[in-house]
Amino acid sequence: MNELSGPGRPANPSVQAAVVASDLGLTFPGKRAGEEVRVLKRIDIDVRPGEFVCLVGPSGCGKTTLLNLLAGFQKASRGEVLVQGEPVHGPDRRRIYIFQEGGVFPWLTVGENVAFGLRRKTEMERQRIVQHYVDMVGLTGFERVYPRQLSGGMRQRVELARALAADPAILYMDEPFGALDYFTRFKMRADLVRIWQQERKTILFVTHDIDEAVQLADRIVVLSPRPASVQAMVAVDLPRPRDANLPAYLHTRDRILGIMGMDLWSDKATRSDDASTNEGHQRQGSLTHSLAERSGPGHTETQG
């Protein structure tokens, strides 16, 4: 594991960064006149093209707010955001945001949802693109089904397929699996990694789950408590699919928790749970491998 204090710079300086945040700050007016609430301070981040970057930090530190600034949904109080060398002044069809609440259109079928951003394409092109991404996310045969007839995980697949069909340069994902059950989250993570490896889109992914970040990311941005700054940029140099039993995996996870001030072994009482914790990670590692093997486009969870 590599830990950098401050921003991570592209390994090859000749390659233009996909996303750059420079000296980014955000303040809100306080309740009293002249009072300010500082949310973000001096955020510096570089994201390489095709890189998978996760943002983690304490609850309420401003992870989603930072993602909104990077995507152009909110304006910073200071600093700037560049995407592919151009200043960000607002949302752009080349950058797609997947919200934690879910954003599929309930009045449209799966196929119609996926085709929503393809109105400039010919009918033949639309059909080809829709079928390609429906197949990729494992929803073949559900093209004419409405979202209300799908499970939560399947609706998230629809949203991912719709985003990919529009061929964005960057995906911003705000805790997209947070409302899913434990097993479905594992399956969705494996599928997302498979799809990302095929498509190589740049992904910025907010999560409160450190294990999820270690399983998914090339690098992890660790934010401090509010006002949030970048405490560390941690590179995850582990092969995919990632085995949660490996010492390197556990070291990476525990190091991030330590940076956040949540050392698992700081309390002597915790040590007595060592055996049960290791057993739990063995089960998690086995599940990760099992889901990775089953994460081909032909597999999908049952409707709920």
C-alpha positions as CSV (number, residue, x, y, z in Angstrom):
1,M,0.0,0.0,0.0
2,N,1.2,3.5,-0.9
3,E,0.1,6.4,1.3
4,L,0.5,9.9,0.0
5,S,-0.1,13.0,2.1
6,G,-2.1,15.4,0.0
7,P,-3.1,15.0,-3.7
8,G,-2.0,12.1,-5.8
9,R,-0.4,13.2,-9.0
10,P,-0.7,11.3,-12.3
11,A,2.2,8.8,-12.8
12,N,2.8,10.1,-16.3
13,P,2.9,13.9,-16.3
14,S,2.2,13.9,-20.1
15,V,-1.2,12.4,-19.5
16,Q,-3.9,15.0,-18.8
17,A,-5.8,14.3,-15.6
18,A,-9.5,13.5,-16.0
19,V,-10.5,15.5,-12.9
20,V,-8.4,18.1,-10.9
21,A,-9.6,19.9,-7.8
22,S,-7.3,22.7,-6.8
23,D,-7.5,24.5,-3.4
24,L,-11.2,23.7,-3.2
25,G,-13.1,25.2,-0.3
26,L,-16.7,25.7,0.6
27,T,-18.4,27.8,3.3
28,F,-22.1,28.3,4.2
29,P,-23.6,31.3,6.0
30,G,-24.1,30.6,9.7
31,K,-27.2,31.2,11.7
32,R,-25.8,34.5,13.0
33,A,-24.9,37.5,10.9
34,G,-21.3,37.4,9.7
35,E,-20.9,33.7,10.9
36,E,-19.6,31.1,8.4
37,V,-19.7,27.3,8.5
38,R,-16.7,25.8,6.8
39,V,-17.5,22.5,5.1
40,L,-14.4,21.9,2.9
41,K,-11.0,23.4,3.1
42,R,-8.0,23.3,0.6
43,I,-9.0,20.1,-1.2
44,D,-6.5,19.0,-3.8
45,I,-7.2,15.9,-5.9
46,D,-6.0,14.6,-9.2
47,V,-7.8,11.7,-10.9
48,R,-6.3,9.9,-13.9
49,P,-8.3,8.9,-17.0
50,G,-9.9,5.5,-16.4
51,E,-9.1,5.4,-12.7
52,F,-11.5,4.2,-10.0
53,V,-11.3,6.5,-7.0
54,C,-13.3,6.2,-3.8
55,L,-13.9,9.0,-1.3
56,V,-14.2,7.9,2.3
57,G,-14.4,9.8,5.6
58,P,-16.4,10.3,8.8
59,S,-20.1,10.6,8.6
60,G,-21.1,14.2,7.8
61,C,-17.6,15.3,6.7
62,G,-18.8,16.4,3.3
63,K,-18.1,13.5,0.9
64,T,-21.3,14.0,-1.1
65,T,-20.8,17.8,-1.0
66,L,-17.3,17.3,-2.5
67,L,-18.8,15.0,-5.2
68,N,-21.4,17.6,-6.0
69,L,-18.7,20.2,-6.5
70,L,-16.6,17.9,-8.7
71,A,-19.7,17.2,-10.8
72,G,-20.7,20.8,-11.2
73,F,-24.0,20.6,-9.2
74,Q,-22.7,23.0,-6.6
75,K,-20.3,26.0,-6.7
76,A,-17.2,26.2,-4.5
77,S,-16.4,29.2,-2.4
78,R,-12.8,29.1,-3.5
79,G,-10.6,27.1,-5.8
80,E,-11.5,25.4,-9.1
81,V,-12.4,22.1,-10.7
82,L,-11.1,21.1,-14.1
83,V,-12.4,18.1,-16.1
84,Q,-10.2,17.1,-19.0
85,G,-8.5,20.5,-18.7
86,E,-11.7,22.6,-18.8
87,P,-13.2,24.5,-15.9
88,V,-16.4,23.0,-14.5
89,H,-19.3,25.5,-14.4
90,G,-22.2,23.1,-14.1
91,P,-23.4,19.6,-15.1
92,D,-22.5,18.2,-18.5
93,R,-23.8,15.3,-20.5
94,R,-20.2,13.9,-20.6
95,R,-20.3,13.5,-16.9
96,I,-23.1,11.4,-15.3
97,Y,-24.1,11.3,-11.6
98,I,-25.7,8.2,-10.1
99,F,-27.5,9.2,-6.9
100,Q,-27.8,7.2,-3.7
101,E,-31.6,7.5,-3.8
102,G,-31.9,5.9,-7.2
103,G,-33.1,7.8,-10.2
104,V,-34.8,5.4,-12.6
105,F,-38.0,6.7,-14.2
106,P,-40.9,4.6,-12.9
107,W,-43.1,5.3,-15.9
108,L,-40.5,3.9,-18.3
109,T,-39.6,0.3,-18.9
110,V,-36.0,-1.0,-18.4
111,G,-35.3,-0.6,-22.1
112,E,-36.8,2.9,-22.3
113,N,-34.8,4.0,-19.2
114,V,-31.6,2.8,-20.8
115,A,-32.5,4.6,-24.1
116,F,-33.4,7.9,-22.4
117,G,-30.1,9.7,-23.2
118,L,-30.0,8.4,-26.8
119,R,-32.6,10.5,-28.5
120,R,-30.0,11.8,-31.0
121,K,-29.2,8.3,-32.2
122,T,-31.1,6.5,-35.0
123,E,-33.6,3.8,-34.0
124,M,-31.2,1.1,-35.0
125,E,-28.3,2.6,-33.0
126,R,-30.6,3.0,-30.0
127,Q,-31.6,-0.6,-30.1
128,R,-28.1,-1.9,-30.4
129,I,-26.7,0.3,-27.6
130,V,-29.6,-0.5,-25.3
131,Q,-29.3,-4.2,-25.8
132,H,-25.5,-4.1,-25.3
133,Y,-25.8,-2.5,-21.9
134,V,-28.9,-4.4,-20.8
135,D,-26.9,-7.5,-21.5
136,M,-23.8,-6.1,-19.8
137,V,-25.6,-5.5,-16.5
138,G,-27.3,-8.8,-16.5
139,L,-30.9,-7.7,-17.3
140,T,-31.4,-9.6,-20.5
141,G,-35.1,-10.5,-20.8
142,F,-36.2,-7.6,-18.6
143,E,-36.3,-4.9,-21.3
144,R,-40.1,-4.5,-21.2
145,V,-40.4,-4.7,-17.4
146,Y,-41.2,-1.6,-15.3
147,P,-38.9,-0.6,-12.3
148,R,-41.7,-1.3,-9.8
149,Q,-41.4,-5.0,-10.8
150,L,-37.7,-5.2,-10.0
151,S,-35.7,-5.6,-6.9
152,G,-33.5,-2.8,-5.5
153,G,-30.4,-4.3,-7.0
154,M,-31.9,-4.7,-10.4
155,R,-33.1,-1.0,-10.4
156,Q,-29.5,0.0,-9.6
157,R,-28.4,-2.1,-12.7
158,V,-30.9,-0.2,-14.8
159,E,-29.4,3.1,-13.6
160,L,-25.9,1.9,-14.3
161,A,-26.9,0.7,-17.8
162,R,-28.6,4.1,-18.6
163,A,-25.5,6.0,-17.5
164,L,-23.1,3.8,-19.5
165,A,-25.3,3.9,-22.6
166,A,-24.8,7.7,-22.8
167,D,-21.1,7.1,-23.1
168,P,-19.9,9.6,-20.4
169,A,-16.2,10.2,-19.8
170,I,-16.8,10.2,-16.0
171,L,-19.2,8.5,-13.6
172,Y,-19.9,10.1,-10.2
173,M,-21.5,7.6,-7.9
174,D,-22.9,8.6,-4.5
175,E,-23.2,5.5,-2.3
176,P,-25.2,3.7,-5.0
177,F,-25.3,0.4,-3.1
178,G,-26.0,1.9,0.4
179,A,-29.7,0.8,0.4
180,L,-29.1,-2.7,-0.8
181,D,-29.0,-5.8,1.4
182,Y,-25.6,-7.4,2.3
183,F,-25.5,-10.1,-0.4
184,T,-26.8,-7.8,-3.2
185,R,-24.1,-5.2,-2.3
186,F,-21.4,-7.9,-2.7
187,K,-22.8,-8.9,-6.1
188,M,-23.2,-5.4,-7.3
189,R,-19.5,-4.6,-6.3
190,A,-18.3,-7.6,-8.3
191,D,-20.4,-6.6,-11.3
192,L,-19.3,-3.0,-11.1
193,V,-15.6,-4.0,-11.2
194,R,-16.3,-6.3,-14.2
195,I,-18.1,-3.6,-16.1
196,W,-15.5,-1.0,-15.2
197,Q,-12.7,-3.3,-16.4
198,Q,-14.6,-3.6,-19.8
199,E,-15.5,0.1,-20.2
200,R,-12.6,1.8,-18.4
201,K,-14.6,4.9,-17.4
202,T,-13.3,7.3,-14.9
203,I,-15.2,6.7,-11.6
204,L,-15.5,8.8,-8.5
205,F,-17.3,6.7,-5.9
206,V,-18.5,8.0,-2.5
207,T,-18.9,5.3,0.3
208,H,-19.0,5.1,4.1
209,D,-17.9,1.5,3.8
210,I,-14.1,1.1,4.0
211,D,-14.3,-2.6,2.9
212,E,-16.2,-1.5,-0.2
213,A,-13.6,1.1,-1.0
214,V,-10.7,-1.4,-0.7
215,Q,-12.6,-3.9,-2.8
216,L,-13.3,-1.4,-5.6
217,A,-10.7,1.4,-5.8
218,D,-7.4,2.0,-7.5
219,R,-6.9,4.8,-5.0
220,I,-8.8,6.0,-1.9
221,V,-9.2,9.6,-0.8
222,V,-9.4,9.8,3.0
223,L,-11.2,12.9,4.2
224,S,-10.9,14.5,7.6
225,P,-13.8,15.5,9.8
226,R,-15.5,18.8,8.9
227,P,-14.2,21.1,7.6
228,A,-12.9,18.3,5.4
229,S,-9.5,18.2,3.9
230,V,-7.5,15.4,2.3
231,Q,-5.8,13.4,5.1
232,A,-4.3,10.9,2.7
233,M,-4.5,9.4,-0.8
234,V,-4.0,5.6,-0.4
235,A,-3.1,3.4,-3.5
236,V,-4.6,-0.1,-3.4
237,D,-2.1,-2.2,-5.3
238,L,-4.0,-5.5,-5.0
239,P,-5.1,-7.8,-7.9
240,R,-8.8,-8.1,-8.7
241,P,-11.0,-9.9,-7.6
242,R,-9.7,-8.9,-4.1
243,D,-9.5,-11.5,-1.4
244,A,-10.6,-10.1,2.0
245,N,-8.5,-12.7,3.7
246,L,-5.2,-11.6,2.4
247,P,-2.9,-9.8,4.9
248,A,-2.3,-7.0,2.3
249,Y,-6.0,-6.4,2.1
250,L,-6.5,-6.3,5.8
251,H,-3.5,-4.1,6.2
252,T,-4.9,-1.6,3.7
253,R,-8.3,-1.5,5.4
254,D,-6.9,-1.2,8.9
255,R,-4.4,1.5,7.8
256,I,-7.3,3.6,6.4
257,L,-9.3,3.1,9.6
258,G,-6.2,4.2,11.5
259,I,-5.9,7.4,9.4
260,M,-9.5,8.1,10.3
261,G,-8.7,7.6,14.0
262,M,-10.6,4.2,14.3
263,D,-7.8,1.8,15.2
264,L,-9.4,-1.6,15.5
265,W,-6.9,-2.8,18.1
266,S,-6.8,0.3,20.3
267,D,-9.1,-1.4,22.8
268,K,-7.8,-4.5,24.6
269,A,-11.3,-5.9,24.7
270,T,-11.4,-5.9,21.0
271,R,-8.5,-8.4,20.9
272,S,-10.7,-11.1,22.4
273,D,-12.8,-11.0,19.3
274,D,-9.9,-11.6,17.0
275,A,-10.9,-15.2,16.2
276,S,-14.5,-14.3,15.3
277,T,-13.3,-11.3,13.3
278,N,-10.9,-13.5,11.3
279,E,-13.7,-16.1,10.8
280,G,-15.9,-13.3,9.5
281,H,-13.3,-12.1,7.0
282,Q,-12.8,-15.7,5.8
283,R,-16.4,-15.9,5.0
284,Q,-16.3,-12.5,3.3
285,G,-13.3,-13.4,1.2
286,S,-14.9,-16.7,0.1
287,L,-18.1,-14.7,-0.8
288,T,-16.1,-12.2,-2.8
289,H,-14.5,-15.0,-4.9
290,S,-17.8,-16.8,-5.3
291,L,-19.5,-13.6,-6.5
292,A,-16.6,-12.7,-8.8
293,E,-16.9,-16.1,-10.5
294,R,-20.6,-15.6,-10.9
295,S,-20.6,-12.0,-12.0
296,G,-21.0,-12.6,-15.7
297,P,-23.8,-10.8,-17.4
298,G,-26.0,-13.9,-17.3
299,H,-26.5,-13.7,-13.6
300,T,-29.0,-11.5,-11.8
301,E,-30.7,-11.5,-8.5
302,T,-34.3,-12.6,-8.2
303,Q,-37.1,-10.1,-8.0
304,G,-38.2,-9.0,-4.6
